[in-house]
Amino acid sequence: MTPKTFADLLLRICDKETSQDPDGWTKENPLWGHCAVVALLAQDIFGGEILRASLESTKFAKMRSHYWNRLSVFGEVDFTGKQFGDNYPRGLEPIVRERAYLLSNPETKRRYELLAKRFKTQTA
């Protein structure tokens, strides 16, 4: 699977149930609130590291943080960056986070497992 194929598939499997902010999620912005669970799923597929940055001093402070991937072959890839539209937060200072950190949150774990199940169904 290529990153492009993966990104296209995300648009079909991400929805309100898998969003961290279901009230803010819309069909027009299907990646909204999906950064943590998508970063986990991308790591399953491509390996690499998960990066996290605080959104504290941005217009997206309500979301608290943003996650994306550093893939060994493709470098840094933000599969959910489009959720910010033309307002992608600049100057983010990423740190590496282990998947156990993300999965220690029961709600994130539930959303990730649902997204992973959908991914497997779509790629079977």
ChimeraX commands (.cxc) that place a marker at each C-alpha (Angstrom):
marker #1 position 0.00,0.00,0.00 radius 0.5
marker #1 position 1.23,3.48,-0.82 radius 0.5
marker #1 position 0.71,6.53,1.38 radius 0.5
marker #1 position -1.62,7.96,-1.31 radius 0.5
marker #1 position -3.76,4.81,-1.33 radius 0.5
marker #1 position -3.87,4.87,2.47 radius 0.5
marker #1 position -4.86,8.56,2.52 radius 0.5
marker #1 position -7.64,7.93,0.00 radius 0.5
marker #1 position -8.96,5.00,2.03 radius 0.5
marker #1 position -9.07,7.12,5.18 radius 0.5
marker #1 position -11.68,9.35,3.57 radius 0.5
marker #1 position -14.00,6.34,3.36 radius 0.5
marker #1 position -13.44,4.87,6.83 radius 0.5
marker #1 position -13.22,7.96,9.07 radius 0.5
marker #1 position -16.49,9.24,10.47 radius 0.5
marker #1 position -18.16,10.70,13.55 radius 0.5
marker #1 position -17.71,7.46,15.52 radius 0.5
marker #1 position -13.94,7.46,15.07 radius 0.5
marker #1 position -13.44,11.22,15.60 radius 0.5
marker #1 position -12.09,12.64,18.85 radius 0.5
marker #1 position -14.57,15.51,18.34 radius 0.5
marker #1 position -17.77,13.94,16.98 radius 0.5
marker #1 position -19.72,17.19,17.37 radius 0.5
marker #1 position -17.18,19.03,15.19 radius 0.5
marker #1 position -16.92,16.26,12.58 radius 0.5
marker #1 position -18.63,16.77,9.21 radius 0.5
marker #1 position -18.81,14.85,5.94 radius 0.5
marker #1 position -17.05,17.82,4.35 radius 0.5
marker #1 position -14.12,17.42,6.78 radius 0.5
marker #1 position -13.94,13.64,7.33 radius 0.5
marker #1 position -10.46,13.69,8.90 radius 0.5
marker #1 position -11.46,16.08,11.70 radius 0.5
marker #1 position -10.39,14.73,15.09 radius 0.5
marker #1 position -8.66,11.64,13.69 radius 0.5
marker #1 position -4.96,12.41,14.08 radius 0.5
marker #1 position -4.17,10.02,16.96 radius 0.5
marker #1 position -6.04,7.00,15.60 radius 0.5
marker #1 position -4.80,7.57,12.05 radius 0.5
marker #1 position -1.21,7.92,13.27 radius 0.5
marker #1 position -1.57,4.58,15.06 radius 0.5
marker #1 position -3.05,2.90,11.99 radius 0.5
marker #1 position -0.37,4.41,9.72 radius 0.5
marker #1 position 2.30,3.01,12.05 radius 0.5
marker #1 position 0.68,-0.43,11.73 radius 0.5
marker #1 position 0.96,-0.21,7.95 radius 0.5
marker #1 position 4.21,1.69,7.36 radius 0.5
marker #1 position 6.17,1.41,10.64 radius 0.5
marker #1 position 8.13,4.44,11.79 radius 0.5
marker #1 position 7.43,6.80,14.67 radius 0.5
marker #1 position 4.43,8.75,15.92 radius 0.5
marker #1 position 5.02,12.46,16.47 radius 0.5
marker #1 position 3.00,14.70,18.78 radius 0.5
marker #1 position 2.89,18.48,19.10 radius 0.5
marker #1 position 0.92,20.74,21.40 radius 0.5
marker #1 position -1.78,22.91,19.84 radius 0.5
marker #1 position -1.98,25.03,22.99 radius 0.5
marker #1 position -1.11,28.38,21.41 radius 0.5
marker #1 position -3.00,27.83,18.14 radius 0.5
marker #1 position -6.60,28.42,17.07 radius 0.5
marker #1 position -7.05,24.65,17.53 radius 0.5
marker #1 position -6.17,24.69,21.25 radius 0.5
marker #1 position -9.47,22.93,22.02 radius 0.5
marker #1 position -7.99,19.80,20.43 radius 0.5
marker #1 position -4.93,20.02,22.74 radius 0.5
marker #1 position -2.49,18.16,20.48 radius 0.5
marker #1 position -1.84,16.90,16.97 radius 0.5
marker #1 position -0.26,13.61,15.87 radius 0.5
marker #1 position 1.39,12.56,12.63 radius 0.5
marker #1 position 4.01,10.08,11.45 radius 0.5
marker #1 position 7.69,9.92,10.65 radius 0.5
marker #1 position 7.98,6.99,8.26 radius 0.5
marker #1 position 11.35,5.38,7.60 radius 0.5
marker #1 position 10.90,5.42,3.82 radius 0.5
marker #1 position 8.68,8.49,3.26 radius 0.5
marker #1 position 9.80,10.89,6.02 radius 0.5
marker #1 position 7.23,12.97,7.90 radius 0.5
marker #1 position 3.69,12.40,6.66 radius 0.5
marker #1 position 0.59,14.05,8.12 radius 0.5
marker #1 position -2.33,11.97,6.92 radius 0.5
marker #1 position -4.87,14.19,8.73 radius 0.5
marker #1 position -3.32,17.60,8.04 radius 0.5
marker #1 position -6.20,18.47,5.70 radius 0.5
marker #1 position -8.51,18.70,8.72 radius 0.5
marker #1 position -7.04,22.17,9.35 radius 0.5
marker #1 position -7.87,23.46,5.86 radius 0.5
marker #1 position -5.78,26.52,5.01 radius 0.5
marker #1 position -5.01,27.10,8.70 radius 0.5
marker #1 position -2.46,24.34,9.34 radius 0.5
marker #1 position -0.74,25.25,12.63 radius 0.5
marker #1 position 2.78,26.53,11.99 radius 0.5
marker #1 position 5.82,26.16,14.20 radius 0.5
marker #1 position 4.77,22.88,15.79 radius 0.5
marker #1 position 7.53,21.30,17.85 radius 0.5
marker #1 position 7.12,17.54,17.63 radius 0.5
marker #1 position 8.19,14.94,20.13 radius 0.5
marker #1 position 8.14,11.18,19.59 radius 0.5
marker #1 position 5.34,9.36,21.40 radius 0.5
marker #1 position 5.10,5.62,21.89 radius 0.5
marker #1 position 1.89,3.94,20.78 radius 0.5
marker #1 position 1.33,2.71,24.34 radius 0.5
marker #1 position 0.96,6.36,25.39 radius 0.5
marker #1 position -1.85,6.92,22.86 radius 0.5
marker #1 position -3.52,3.59,23.61 radius 0.5
marker #1 position -3.50,4.24,27.37 radius 0.5
marker #1 position -6.54,6.45,26.77 radius 0.5
marker #1 position -9.55,4.07,26.63 radius 0.5
marker #1 position -11.49,6.29,24.22 radius 0.5
marker #1 position -8.55,6.59,21.83 radius 0.5
marker #1 position -8.08,2.82,22.01 radius 0.5
marker #1 position -11.76,2.23,21.20 radius 0.5
marker #1 position -11.67,4.61,18.23 radius 0.5
marker #1 position -8.42,3.10,16.95 radius 0.5
marker #1 position -9.77,-0.46,17.16 radius 0.5
marker #1 position -12.90,0.56,15.25 radius 0.5
marker #1 position -10.86,2.33,12.56 radius 0.5
marker #1 position -8.47,-0.64,12.27 radius 0.5
marker #1 position -11.44,-3.00,11.88 radius 0.5
marker #1 position -12.85,-0.84,9.10 radius 0.5
marker #1 position -9.45,-0.72,7.41 radius 0.5
marker #1 position -9.15,-4.51,7.48 radius 0.5
marker #1 position -12.65,-4.88,6.04 radius 0.5
marker #1 position -11.89,-2.46,3.20 radius 0.5
marker #1 position -8.57,-4.10,2.34 radius 0.5
marker #1 position -9.59,-7.76,2.71 radius 0.5
marker link #1:1,2 radius 0.2
marker link #1:2,3 radius 0.2
marker link #1:3,4 radius 0.2
marker link #1:4,5 radius 0.2
marker link #1:5,6 radius 0.2
marker link #1:6,7 radius 0.2
marker link #1:7,8 radius 0.2
marker link #1:8,9 radius 0.2
marker link #1:9,10 radius 0.2
marker link #1:10,11 radius 0.2
marker link #1:11,12 radius 0.2
marker link #1:12,13 radius 0.2
marker link #1:13,14 radius 0.2
marker link #1:14,15 radius 0.2
marker link #1:15,16 radius 0.2
marker link #1:16,17 radius 0.2
marker link #1:17,18 radius 0.2
marker link #1:18,19 radius 0.2
marker link #1:19,20 radius 0.2
marker link #1:20,21 radius 0.2
marker link #1:21,22 radius 0.2
marker link #1:22,23 radius 0.2
marker link #1:23,24 radius 0.2
marker link #1:24,25 radius 0.2
marker link #1:25,26 radius 0.2
marker link #1:26,27 radius 0.2
marker link #1:27,28 radius 0.2
marker link #1:28,29 radius 0.2
marker link #1:29,30 radius 0.2
marker link #1:30,31 radius 0.2
marker link #1:31,32 radius 0.2
marker link #1:32,33 radius 0.2
marker link #1:33,34 radius 0.2
marker link #1:34,35 radius 0.2
marker link #1:35,36 radius 0.2
marker link #1:36,37 radius 0.2
marker link #1:37,38 radius 0.2
marker link #1:38,39 radius 0.2
marker link #1:39,40 radius 0.2
marker link #1:40,41 radius 0.2
marker link #1:41,42 radius 0.2
marker link #1:42,43 radius 0.2
marker link #1:43,44 radius 0.2
marker link #1:44,45 radius 0.2
marker link #1:45,46 radius 0.2
marker link #1:46,47 radius 0.2
marker link #1:47,48 radius 0.2
marker link #1:48,49 radius 0.2
marker link #1:49,50 radius 0.2
marker link #1:50,51 radius 0.2
marker link #1:51,52 radius 0.2
marker link #1:52,53 radius 0.2
marker link #1:53,54 radius 0.2
marker link #1:54,55 radius 0.2
marker link #1:55,56 radius 0.2
marker link #1:56,57 radius 0.2
marker link #1:57,58 radius 0.2
marker link #1:58,59 radius 0.2
marker link #1:59,60 radius 0.2
marker link #1:60,61 radius 0.2
marker link #1:61,62 radius 0.2
marker link #1:62,63 radius 0.2
marker link #1:63,64 radius 0.2
marker link #1:64,65 radius 0.2
marker link #1:65,66 radius 0.2
marker link #1:66,67 radius 0.2
marker link #1:67,68 radius 0.2
marker link #1:68,69 radius 0.2
marker link #1:69,70 radius 0.2
marker link #1:70,71 radius 0.2
marker link #1:71,72 radius 0.2
marker link #1:72,73 radius 0.2
marker link #1:73,74 radius 0.2
marker link #1:74,75 radius 0.2
marker link #1:75,76 radius 0.2
marker link #1:76,77 radius 0.2
marker link #1:77,78 radius 0.2
marker link #1:78,79 radius 0.2
marker link #1:79,80 radius 0.2
marker link #1:80,81 radius 0.2
marker link #1:81,82 radius 0.2
marker link #1:82,83 radius 0.2
marker link #1:83,84 radius 0.2
marker link #1:84,85 radius 0.2
marker link #1:85,86 radius 0.2
marker link #1:86,87 radius 0.2
marker link #1:87,88 radius 0.2
marker link #1:88,89 radius 0.2
marker link #1:89,90 radius 0.2
marker link #1:90,91 radius 0.2
marker link #1:91,92 radius 0.2
marker link #1:92,93 radius 0.2
marker link #1:93,94 radius 0.2
marker link #1:94,95 radius 0.2
marker link #1:95,96 radius 0.2
marker link #1:96,97 radius 0.2
marker link #1:97,98 radius 0.2
marker link #1:98,99 radius 0.2
marker link #1:99,100 radius 0.2
marker link #1:100,101 radius 0.2
marker link #1:101,102 radius 0.2
marker link #1:102,103 radius 0.2
marker link #1:103,104 radius 0.2
marker link #1:104,105 radius 0.2
marker link #1:105,106 radius 0.2
marker link #1:106,107 radius 0.2
marker link #1:107,108 radius 0.2
marker link #1:108,109 radius 0.2
marker link #1:109,110 radius 0.2
marker link #1:110,111 radius 0.2
marker link #1:111,112 radius 0.2
marker link #1:112,113 radius 0.2
marker link #1:113,114 radius 0.2
marker link #1:114,115 radius 0.2
marker link #1:115,116 radius 0.2
marker link #1:116,117 radius 0.2
marker link #1:117,118 radius 0.2
marker link #1:118,119 radius 0.2
marker link #1:119,120 radius 0.2
marker link #1:120,121 radius 0.2
marker link #1:121,122 radius 0.2
marker link #1:122,123 radius 0.2
marker link #1:123,124 radius 0.2
view
